[in-house]
Amino acid sequence: MILPVCLVLLYIPQILLSINVQTSLVPVPHETLASSLFEVSRVLFNRIMLYTIALTFVYSALKIWIVRAILMILLFISLNYDGIKKSSRSLLPIFIFSLVICFFFAIIHCLFGAEYSAYKYTTILFMPLFILLAFVLRLIKQRFLYFWLILLASFYLTSNFDKYRELYKRTDYVLLSNDLEKNEKKEEPIFVYRNISADILRLYYRGTNKIIPFPEAISYNKQFGPESWLIKDQDIKKLDETLTKDHNFYIIIVDDSGLRGFNESRNILMDFLLNNFKLIKEKSYKGRTILYEFSGKTD
């Protein structure tokens, strides 16, 4: 059991990444029962595969299915079928427990929508599934065991690296703050979209100008929802009234394309800025955070 425990330790970063305080899902109208059941079956199957065979670094759905099919064929070849009957009694409680959790989330998904069965909630499935995986590893023929352990460990390590290398690091905001402090002048406001990143920037920025979250300051007392990133006409109007001809200003856009409607709102903001102001400078940080400097209003 030591080797499966090592695999669990390798996969812990994936669990931590899934247990976040937000979900990118926006409530949508309920579908028919049949389509809802099909959707929840598809989602749960993908979650189960994700928690046992980490292929998050593969971005092609076709390639994922090809790899899964090859792995299933290899698994059937590797299994010691004589030991399956002996282990079935031990496996049954864990298997039933996993099915009960899946059934619970299927009901939640059908009744209340996908936002209530997001990754951060279904991570509860991880432990029973990993216990099942540990039992399956015990059923693998000895000559194939290390092949599977090395294969799964390589999947988890690659997935961890792929996920965490794209996360924002403290140094990203330090560098962004240093660039602002070197080039800014007084009364050049700094607008930050999405708004939650304004609070992070304040931890490192030591300049003289005001940091303004856009479209509004985030409230940690409200339920997380699209109002914190969707841009409306009144938000653009308010921004237009704030800006003047006399002073340059900065716009920091943090890419949150996973949020529904974020890309459309970002395009609305950039169209307004490019049509009414002159872009002086643009700098990208890892391709996900972009600093724009604009001149005052054009006539």
Secondary structure, DSSP 8 states (H G I E B T S, - for coil): -HHHHHHHHHHHHHHHHHS-S-----------HHHHHHHHHHHHHHHHHHHHS--TT---HHHHHHHHHHHHHHHHHHB-THHHHHHHHHHHHHHHHHHHHHHHHHHHHHHH-GGGG-HHHHGGGHHHHHHHHHHHHHTB-HHHHHHHHHHHHHHHHHHHHHHHTTS--HHHHHHHHHHHHHH--TT--EEEESTHHHHHHHTT--SSS-EEESSS---TTS---GGGT---HHHHHHHHHH--SS--EEEEEE--TTSTTHHHHHHHHHHHHHHHEEEEEEEEETTTEEEEEEEEE--
